[in-house]
Amino acid sequence: MTSDRELVTRLREAGVGRGDLAGLAVAGDGTVAVACGERGWVGSAGELARADEEIRPRWVTWSQETAQLLVARDVRLATCWDVAAAHRLLFGGWRADPGFVWAHLHGLPPDRAPSPAPAKRGGELDLFDAALEAAAPESPATAVAGGADGGGPAGGAEPAGGDAGAVGVDGFLRAEWVRGGWADTAERLVEWARLAWQAARLQRALLGDGAAGGRGVATVRSESTAELLCAELAADGLPMDADAAERVLAAIIGPRPRGDAEAAAMRAARDGAVLRHAPGGVTADLRSPVQVRSLLSAAGVDVPDTRAWRLEEFKDASPLVAALLEWRKAERIATTYGYGWLDEQLGADGRLRGAWTGSDGAAGRMTASGGLHNMPAAMRQAVIAAPGHLFVRADLGQIEPRVLAAVSGDQALAAATRAEDMYSPVAAELGVDRPTAKVAMIAAMYGQTTGHGGVAGRRMRAAYPVAMGYLDSADRSARAGRDLRTHGGRLVRMSADTTSAARVAARGRYGRNALIQGAAAELFKMWAVTVRARGAALGARIVLCLHDELLVHVPGEQAAAAAELTVGCLAETARRWAPRGDVRFVADVSVVRSWAEAK
């Protein structure tokens, strides 16, 4: 390539403009292939970065793996259409490898699609995979359906080098290709980009047929960009001060042990702090629920199980229970978030890293490994901004009830969202105090029908019939085993198993809540990717997405501007996500040096 503008020139010659779909594939060595219809080119990561900056097409990728390869080469795309993310939205579930997606889009049995990582016996393919390989012809498949402009492999022509095409005579993608063979040659790389482009066009057509009333396309775009953000979160990591983390751990579980013997002694000491409250001569393995229950019984505390919430009511009256609850907190940190976790997950650069995904495959929440989503609150003291930087912490307020108002179209509930604390007007409407109003709202969304929550929830029906009708409809559909779709178009699968009345009821409760959690996740990710885009000019980078909370790492002199920007981005997102404009969304925003300082 003569310059980093070569790909820009090729795309412009092909008439590709801002927002147009352009298939993209990236090999492990950084070679880039771009394809639009019959045309395709090979270039470098630098050329791709220039094309993204100057043209800004919507790059079509098979999955987040493409973004990971690019981020490793310091290329961060502005937008994309992630085929896997779109598939999970359209068809539900988690599996979204290219062969599986291709089968769905072409009406083929998905269970016959070749897996990306076949089971092997003695280094050989299993019988099913071997049969697929044997059925693959030596000549390429005919053109694949991909739109009116004929975007498929050249009709029947043998690819360069006598290579068999990506699609077999049975219509499935060939097993060799989905297992990495797509990157073997430049020609294959271009073809892989072209197939991604075709898949995106087919997905776009399905969304255009009415999924979520046309909102599906917008959702796919934000969900796809969220996958770009996930690749960046995994690469950047969460700033954490190693010395501060060690101090937090030492205060809870003791200093770092110098060997197995010392670790065992510290463990015994933690156990002893509980067992000293046991009746004389009684001992137990505190890690065994059965033995703990016997221990409690001997102390006069009879409980059907040893769940923490059940024990809470006894902690003031029983020193044994109080010590046991404190022991559990320390034990969780010692075994899951102790020194071993710190050594494994915290890099030498002071960044805590884990793998991120933009959707959990169910309601669609972002998830992370490495303890990033379940970190004990005490460890937040060690999450400290890098020198010269600060955090902007932004947390959506009362997001689920506000989302319920938006997706249900209940005007009375929408009116309540205009208050900073929407539970106050709800309480006035129900004629109860604020805590009871909050319980009523939660009971409505989670399907609680008994106890204090159930009584309060029944008052909601008269006050907010439209919202309750929306939730009840989801409940009925889920109980009947009918799949649901969120506000943004995500399919939430429902099993039709009706063997147990309790399971049917639980499925109904799951369905009513999944629609609210799913819609809230869609709103949150649209907000996050908007902050990602607008914050770039300030040097602001998102370093954590935790349920409804953003943690943005920003140069200190830009912190105030970044805080204001997050609020503006929420307003922008709300206008796009809930265009009626009758629901107010709020965020608690603060500028802090340590995550623990945020309230």
N, C-alpha and C positions, 0 to 999 in steps of 0.2 A: 504494500500500500504506500502511495506516495505522500499522503498527508492524513491528518485526523479528520479531514473534511470529505473524504471519499464517500463514506456512507451517507452523509448529508446530501451530497450531490445525487447519488443513486435514488434515494427516497424521494427527493423533489422531482426528479425526472419521472418517477412512477406516479406522481400526483398524490403522494402521502402528505397529509397535513396534520395540524394539531388535533388530537383526539381520535384520529383514525387508527384502526387496529393494524398492528404490524407484528407478525409472528417472530419470536425470539428464542434462540437456543444458544447455550453457552457450554463449551466443552471444559473439561477439567483443567486444560492448559491455558484457558482464557480466550480461546478462539471463539468468536461471535458469529452467528449466522442470523440473518434477518430475511423474512419472506413475506410477500404480499401477493396473493394470487399465484400466477405462474412465475413471477419474478422473485429472485432470491440472490443474496450476496453474502460473502464472507468478509469479516473485518476484525478489528481489534476492539478491546474494551475502551480504549481512548476514543476511537471513532464513534462507538455507541454513546459514550458520555456526551460528545459534541452534538450528535444527532438528537439526544434527549433534551439538551439545552436549547438548541436552535429550532427544532421542529415540534417537539413534545408530542409524539404520537402516543397511543396507549399500547404499550408493549404487551404482547400476549405470551405468557409463560405457562409451562405445564404445571409448575408448582413453585413453592417458596425456595426450592433448591437453587433455582436460577439466580434469585436475588442474593442468596448466600455466597455463591461463586463470585458475583459482581462486587458485593460489599468487601469481600476479601481482597479485591483489587481496587478498592477505594472508589467504586462507581455506585452511586445511589440514585436509582431511577426515581422520577417524579411520580409516575403513575403506572399502572399495569392492569391487565385483565388476567387474573390467575385462574387457570382452567380448573384446578383442583378446588379452589374456594368456590367457584361458580357451581361446580358439580355438587358440593355439599349443600349449598343453598337450594339447588333445584331438586335434588333427589334424596337428601338427608343422609344420615350415617356418616361414618368416618372414611371408609376406603375411597380413594380418589386417584389411584395411579392411572397413567395414560391408557393402558389396555382396558381397564374397567370403565373409565369414562367414555372411551371410544365405543365400546359395546353398547352402553346406554344410549348414546347419541344416534346410533345406527340401528336400534331395535334388535340387537343381538342378545342372546342369553348372557347376562353379566357373569354368571357362575362359570361360564366356559372361557372367559377371558384369561389369557396367560398372566400369571402373577409376576410381579417385578422381582421376586426372590424365590425361585422354585425350591421345593424340598428335594434333597438329593440323598441318594443311598450309595455310599462308596464312591462319591464323586460323580455319579451319573444322575441325569434328570430322572424324576419319578415317571411312572408309566403315562400319566396324563400329559405331562409336558413333553415327553418323548414323542407321543402320538401327534401332538401339535406340530412339533418340529418336522416329523416325517411327512405330515400333510402339506407342509409349506412347499410350494413349487419353486423351481429355479427361475422362472420368469416372473416379472413384476405383475402386481395386480393392475386391474384397469382403474380408471380415474375414480376418485372417491368423491362422494357428494360433498360439496363445500360451498355452494352458492352459485348464483347466476353467472359469475364471471369465470367459472370453470377452474377454480383453484384446487387441482389435484395433481397427482403424478401424471406426467405426459402420457397420453392415452396409449398404453401398451408398449411404449418404447423402453428398451433395456437401459437402466441407469448406467452411468459410467463404470467401467471395469467389470461389467457383467453382474453387477450386484442385484440381488433380489430386492424388490421394493418393500416398503414398510408394511403394506397391507397384503394379507394372504388371500387366496381365492375364496376362503370362507368369510371374508369381510373383517375378520379380527386383525388387530395389529400383531405382527409376528413376535413370538416370544423373544427371539434374539434381539430385536430392536428395543422392546420395553425393558430388557435387562441390561441396557447400556450400549448395545451395538449401534445406536443412533449417533454416537460420537466417534465412530471408527474412522470416518472420512469426512472431508469437507462437504461432499455431495450429500452424505447422509445427514449431516448437521443442518444443511439448508432444508432438506426434506422434513426433518423433525420440526423445524420452525414453521414450515408450511402446514404441517398437520395440526400444530397448535392453533394456527390462524384459522384453519377450517373448523376445528372444534369450537373455538370461541364464537364463530359466526353461527354455528348451529345452536349454541347455548343462547346467543343473543336472540335468535328467532324464537326459541321456546319462551323466553322471557317476554318477548313482544306479543305473545299470544294471550297475555293477560295475567301472568303470575303477579299477585299482590297489586293488581290494578295498575301495572306499569311501574311500580316502585322497585321492582326486582332489579332492573338495570342499574339504578342508582345504588342499590344495596351491593350488588356485585362489584361495582367500582370501588366503593369504600372498603368492602371486605378484602378485595384484592390488594389495595394499597396498604391495608392493615398487615398483610403478609410481608410486604416490603418493610414495614416498620418492625415486624417480628424479627426479620433477618438482621436488622440494625440493632435491635435490643440485645440479641444474642451476641453480636460482635462487640458492641460498646460496653455492655455490662453495667452493673449498678455500683456506683462509687461506695466503697466501704473502707474504713480505717482499720487496719489489722490490729493495731495496738488497742484501740478502743474496743474492738470485738473481743479480744482476749480478756480485757478487764471486765466486760459484761459477763462473759462465761465464768470467769473466776469467782465473781460475786454470787453466782447462782449454783454452780456445781463444783467450785473449788479450782485451784490452779491446775495447769496442764500436768497430767501425770507423767512421771519419768520412766514408766515401764508398766508392764501388765500387772505386776504385784501391787504397785501403788494405785493403779486404776481400780483393782479389785477392792483394795482397802477403802478407797473413797466411795465406791458403790456401797460397801457394807455400812459405812458411816451414814450415808443418806438413808439407807433402810433403817438403821438403828434409831434415827431421829423420829421415825414413825412407831416402831415396835416398842419403844420405851413407854408408850401410852397404852399398850395392850395389857389386858388382865394378866396377873402373875402366871408365868410359865407358858403362856400362849404365844406361838410364833407362826409365821406364814411367809410364803413367797409372795411378795407384793406384786409380782408380775403375773400372778395367776388369779383371775377373777373369782374362781371357785374358792381358793384359799382365802382371798380377801373377804369374801362374803362370810365365810366361817369365822374369820377374825372379828368382823364387825358384829356378828351375832353373839359371840362370846362377850363382847363389850356392851351388849344390850341394844344394838342398832340392827333391827331386822328390816331388810330391804330385799325386793325381788331380784335386783341386779345392782351392779356397782357403777352405773353411769354417773358421771360427774354432776349432771343437773339434778339427779335424784339425791345425791349426797349433800348438796348445797344446804338443804334445809336443816341438816343436823350439825353443821360445822360450828355453830355458836355454842351448842350444848355439849358437844363431844370433842375433846382435844385430839382424840384419835382420828376422827374424821377430818378435822382441820389440818392436822399434820399430813394425812394421806393426800388431801387435795394439793397441798403445797409440794409434796413429794412427786406427784404426777407431773406438775409443771416442770420441776427440775429434771425428772427422768426423761421427759420428752426432749428437753434441750440436750441432755447428756447423750442420749442414744441417736437422735436425729439431727440436732443442730449444735453438736459439740465441737470439739477440737478437730475431729476427723472430717466433719463436714466443712469446717473452715479451711482446712488444708487442701481438700479436694476441689472446692468450688471457688475459693478466692484466689485470683491470679496475682502474680508478682507485681502487677501494675495497680493493685488495689481496686480491682473490679470483680464483683461477684457475678458469675455468668451461669446461664442455663439455656436450654432450648425453648423456643417460643413457638406457639402456633396461634393463628388468628381465630380458630374455632375449635371448641371441644367436641364437635360432632353431634351434639344434642341441641341445646338451646343457642349455642353459638358464642359462648364467652371465650375471651382470650385466656390462654393457659400458659404456664411456664414450669419448667423442671428446676432442679437444683435448689429447691426450697424457697424460691423467689415469691411464690404465692401463698406460702404457709409459714413464713418466718415469724417466730414469736415476737410479740410487741416489744419485749425488752431489747431485742437486737437492733431495733430502729435507732438506738442511741449511737450505734457504730456506723450508720449510714450517713456519712458526712461528705459534703460537697468538696471537690478538689480545690486546691489553693486558687484564689482569684475567682471562684465560682460560688453560686448559691443555688438552692433549689426553689422552684416555684411548685408548690403543692396545690393541686386543684381537685376538689372532691364534689361530685354531683350530689345535690341535696334532695332527699326524699324522691329519688329518681323513679322507683317503681310505681307509686301512686300517681305521679305526674304523667308517666308513660301510659298508665291505664286511662287517664283522662283523655289523652291524645288519641290512642288507638280505638277507644270505644266511642268517642264522639259525645260523651256525656257533658252537656253544657253546664250543668250544676257543679259537677266535679271540676271542670275546667275553670270555673269561676273561683273555686277554692285555691287553685294553683297560683293565683295572682298575689297571694300573700307569701311573704318570705318563709313563714312556717305554715304550710297548708293544713296541718293538723288542727290549728286553732279554729279556722272557719268550719272545718268538718265537725269539730266538737260542738260548736254553736248550733250547727244544723241538726245534729243528732240529739242535742240536749244532754250531753255528757261532758266529763272533764277531758282534758287533752290526752292523758295516758289511755283512757278508755277508747277515745277516738282512734288512736294509733293502733290499739289492739284490734278494733273493728276493721280497720283498713287491711291490716295484715291477715286477719282471719278470712276476709273476703277473697284475697288473692291466693291464699294457700288452702282454701277450702275447709277451714276449721268449722265444725258444726256443733261441737260440744264445749262445755266449760264456759269460762268468762268470755273467751274469744268468740265462741259460737253465738252467745246471747248478743254480744255487741255487733257481730257480723250481720245478724238478722235485722238490726235497725238500719243497716245500709240499704236494704231493698226499697224501702219507702223513700229514702232521701236521694238515692242515686240509682234509679231503676235501669238506666241505659248501660251504665258500667257493669252493674250486676248481671244484666242480661247477657252482655258480652262474655263475662266469665262463665256464666252458667251454660252458655252454648258450647264453649270450649270443653267444659266438664262433660256434657252429654256426649259430644263427639268422641272424646277420649275414652269414655266408658264403653262406647259402642265399637271401639277399635278403629275408628276412622282417623286417618292422618290429619294433622293440622298444619297450617302455615302461619308464620308470624307476620306482623305488619309489613316487614320488608321482603317477605316471600320465602323465608327458610322453611323447608319441609321438616316437620317434627313427626317422626314415625311413631305409630301406636300399634301395639300388638293387639290381636283380637282374642287373646286368651281370656275365657270367661269361666274358668273352672272354680274360681274362688270369688265370693262376693267382696271380701276384703281387698283382693287384688284389683278388682274392677273399680272399687271406690278410690283406691290409691292411684290408679291410672287416671281417674277423673281429676283428682287433686293435682297430679303432675301436669296434666294437659292445661288446666286453667292457669297454673303458674308459669309453665314453659312459654306461653304466649307473651306474658309480661316480661319475664327475664330475657327472652329472646329479643323482643323489641328494644328493651333497655340496652342490651349488648350491641345491637345495631346502631342505636343512637350514640352510645359511648364511642364506638370505633369510628363513626363518622366525625365525631368531635376530635378524637385523637389524631386522625390523619389530617384534619384541617389545621390543628395546632402544629403538626409536623411540617406541613407545607408553609404556613405563614411564619413560623418561628425560625425558619432557616436563615432569614436575613439578620436575625439577632444573634445567631450562633447558638440558639437554643436547641437542645436535643432531649427528646423524651427518653428517660432511662428506666421507667417502670410504669406499667399499666396494671393496676390492681383493682379488679372488679369495676368500681365506678370512680376510681381515683387515678390521677396522672401525677407523676413526679418528673419535672422538667429540670434539666441541668443547664445552667445558663451563666455566661460571664457576669460577674457581680454588677458591673455598671449597666447591664441590660435587664437586670432582674425586675425592676418596676415596670418597664415596658413589656416584658414577657408576661408578667402577672395580668396586666391590662389586656394583653393580646389573648390570653386563654379565655377571658370573659367574653371578649368580642367574638372569638371563634365559636363559643357556645351559642351566642345569639345567631351567628351565621348558620350554624348547623341546624338550629331549631327552625329557622325559616325554610330550610330545604327539607328537613325531615318531617316537620309538622306544619305545612304551609298555611293551614287555616289561621294560625297565629293566635289562637285563643288559649293556648296552654303556655304557661311561663315555666322555664327551666332555670334553675339557679345552681351556683357552685360556690363552695367555700374555698377561697383562694388566699394563700399566705406565702410569704417569702421567708425561707428559713435556711440555716446552715446545716442543721441536722434534721433528718426526717422526724425524729422524736419530738422536735419543737412544734410540729404542726398539731393543732388541736382539732 
